[in-house]
Amino acid sequence: MGRLKLVDLTPSQRKVICNGCGPKNWGRMSRFVPQFVFAEAGDQHDLAYWEGGGLLDKFGADLQFLIDELSATLRQPKRSWPKYAFWAFVYFGLLIVAVRSFKWGRPRTTEDLALIIEERSDGD
């Protein structure tokens, strides 16, 4: 039973779980959520929410998302830091209401992910 890492996901696994910033269940509407420089941070956060767990896991995922956003901000030209830092905190603040997107309960594992991918390929 292993913890999931974004770098270990196959492209098909990543497609099932990740969509950058914004709720995946918005479908086509999620394209209206600006990614700025946060798409990778959003994908990592999507994985953490998909994996799930308890309240501390959610808080940890949200805090890590903010850290990843700010890290992405610091990799940009200095003149853009205020803009991206502002949006990083806006996105972080919106996570307070994202309780339905988090998978509450036993955290999912790599084995759970393999089963979902297998089920999806059986349906094709």
N, C-alpha and C positions, 0 to 999 in steps of 0.2 A: 504494500500500500504506500504509494509515493505521493509527495506534494507535487502539484503541477507547476511547470515552468513554461513561460511563453516560448522560449527558444526551442523547447523540445516538441512543440506542436507541429504536426504536419500541416500543409496548406489546407487540406479538407477539414481537419480538426479546428484550425484557426477560423475557418469560414463559419463553422457551426457556432462558435463561441463569441468571436470578436467582431466589432464594427467601429472601432475607434471611439470617439466621444458621442454620448447620447444613448438613449435606451434602444436596445436592439428590437424590442417589440413594437417600435414605432414604424417598422418597415421602411417604406420609401420616404416617409417624413423625416427620418433620422438624417437624411442627406442635408437637411436645412440647419443642422447643428454644426457650427463652424469647427473645424478640426485645428485650425491655427497650426501650431507645432506640437500638438498634444496627441496625435493619433496613436503613437506607440504607447504612451502613458495610458491612453484610453483602452487599448487592447489588453494591456497588463491588468488594468482595473476590471475589465470585462471577465477575464479569466478568474480573478480573485472572487468576483461576485458569482460566477458560475460554480466555482468550487464550493463556496458557501461556508457555513459554520454558525457560530454564535455572534453575539453582540460585539465582543472584542475582535473577532475576525472581520466583521464589517467595518468597525472603526479603524482597524489596522489597514484594511484595503483602501479606505477613503484617505487616510493619512499618507499612505504610500503613493497614492495617486497625486496628491498635492506635492509631495516631494519630487515625484517624477516630472510633474508639470513644471515646477520651478527649476529643476535641473535642465529640462529642455529649453526653458526661457534663457538660462545662463549660457547656453550654447549659441544663442542668436547675437546679432550685433547689439552693442550696448544701447543704442538709440531705441531699440524695440523692447527693451526690458520692461518699462512701465506698462506698456500695452499688454504684453503677455502675462505679466505678474497679476495685473488686474483681472484678466480672464481666468487665470488659474484659480484665484480665490472665488470668483463667481461660480465656476464649475464645481469647486469643492463645496461651496455653500449649498448648491442645488442637491448635493448628495444626501442632505438631511432628509429629504422627502423620497429618496430612492429605496425605501424599505421593501417594496414589492419586487424589485429587480434582484434583490439578494436572495440566494438559496439558503434558507434557514434550515438548520438541522445538521445531521452528520455531513461533514465535508466530503465532496466527491473526490475521487481519486483518478489516477491514470487508467485504472481498470474500468471505471464508470465511463470514462471518455471513449475508450475502445469499444465498449458495448453500444454506445449511442452512434458512433460512426458505422459500426457493423449493421445496426438496425436500419440506418438511413440508406446504406448501399444495398441492402436486401430489398428495399422498397422501390429501387430504380429499375 
